Amino acid sequence: MKSYDPLTPPEPEEWLSMDEQARLDVVEDFHRRARISLPNARVHAVLHAIVENQIALGDEIPVHRTVQRLMLEGLDRHESIHAVGSVLLNHLSDLLSSPEVEPDVDSNAPYYAALDQLTAKDWLRSR
């Protein structure tokens, strides 16, 4: 993959076959070419790449269907990635600030529940 456009889903196999640095590079390159000013381009690219990785997993986790639903609610794919990324950031923050999780507890369950609750309306209101 030579370029990335968050409005167009990359082929999952092609995306996942790329090394992580290459994924970050194409995401950063897109934002640079689009002249999108970011406070931290690397962190932004990391979030994009994580969400794209999760989308590429298909129905294995709820990210792909959440992005699809947000698009049906009126967000474009790029905005949907940002919305999911914001939920992911909140989840990671919660994980880092909470005591150790029980070994038998799925630490991703709150993330998946938050994705199920996420709406385009709520995302647009929060920006």
Secondary structure, 3 states (H helix, E strand, C coil): CCCCCCCCCCCHHHHHHCCHHHHHHHHHHHHHHCCCCCCCHHHHHHHHHHHHHHHHCHHHCCHHHHHHHHHHCCCCHHHHHHHHHHHHHHHHHHHHHCCCCCCCCCCCHHHHHHHHHCCHHHHHHHC
